């Protein structure tokens, strides 16, 4: 960001709260670009006793992941999770538990993960190209982002 979105003065880096932060150069404006993480909900969906993983239509590789989406203004994380389940895979959902919160530094996101039981018939929206249902013992979590939530959920199941 080169110019302040409020007064159009040039943005500069200044030490604020012990960190260098991009801020408006006009001292009367005072705008600071905090660059706070964006909240994202993620769902480990159990459907007919299996774990549902989906492939995003834009992904070039054969990776499958959890159902995720951005939290909308005025929406609770729980409501956002159930909305995403319905929008992306056409299922009604029931939140069983909060799995945890995870930093996804590469995308500047905070992931809020839930265990959800899905009901109904799977119907993918245009964002997804395919899905698969895996037995719990077949699921292999990946080493970052939503994979950490999946890892933690699997670990809780085995105790």
TITORGU-624301 format. One record per residue (C-alpha): x negated, z negated, y negated. Coordinates in pm, whole numbers, plus 50000, padded with zeros to 5 digits. Example, Ala and Ser with C-alpha at 12.3 -4.5 7.8 and 13.67 -1.06 7.14 Angstrom:
REM residues 2
487704922050450
486334928650106
This chain:
REM residues 159
500005000050000
498385011449680
500985001649420
503284971749381
506834979549502
508244958549212
506254966948901
504064996349017
500804979548915
497844985349142
497594963049448
494344943849497
493004919249755
492904883049643
492214850749833
495574833649889
496104804750131
492604808950269
492964846250350
492434878550166
495884892450090
497074924049924
498694913549595
499914928149270
497174930049007
499664920748731
499614882548712
503134882148563
504564900148867
503064878449141
504084900449437
502154893349756
502304915750062
502374888850333
502424913550622
504504889750836
505184900451195
508414918151280
510684899851527
511374918851849
513574908052139
512594915552498
514694911552811
513724905953171
516954919653318
518034910653669
520574935253805
521934932454159
519134907854238
516374931554124
514324935153807
515234964653586
512324982853420
512785013353199
510675042353074
510875051852707
511555089052657
508605091652413
506025076252645
503605102252783
502475081753079
504435068653373
504725033253232
507895013053275
508644982453063
511224957152960
514224964652742
513184956452385
514354961452031
514034949651675
516054919951564
518524930151293
519204911050970
521664882551018
521444884551397
520374856251628
517664864551884
520214858952162
522734882752006
519984908251945
518864906452308
522384912152439
522954940452188
519784958052304
520764954352671
524114970452596
522734997552367
519835008052587
521155004452942
524915000852893
525154966853059
526934935252957
524534906552973
524354869253016
521324850852887
520034827053152
517024813452965
514534817952686
511224827652848
508964823552547
507564838352226
504584861852232
502364876751962
501834914151988
499024917351736
498524954951779
502024961751644
502264930851419
505274918751615
506574885651743
508274890752079
511134867052164
511764870852538
514844862252744
515914862953108
519204881953125
521574889453411
523074924253367
526614933953470
528334967453486
527005002353545
523595012953417
523855040853161
520655049052973
520785058352606
518695086352451
515695063052396
515115059552770
514325086553026
514425067253353
514715032853507
513805016053830
514954984854007
512254964454177
512394934854410
510804904354249
507744906254476
507154942754375
506994935754001
503494938053853
503214923953499
500854941353255
498224921653062
499714921752710
502864920352497
506054920352707
503984919453026
503084883452940
506764874152927
507314890753263
504304872053404
505644838753279
509144845553412
507764854353756
505624822753755
508654800953672
510604816753957
507944807754212
507844770654122
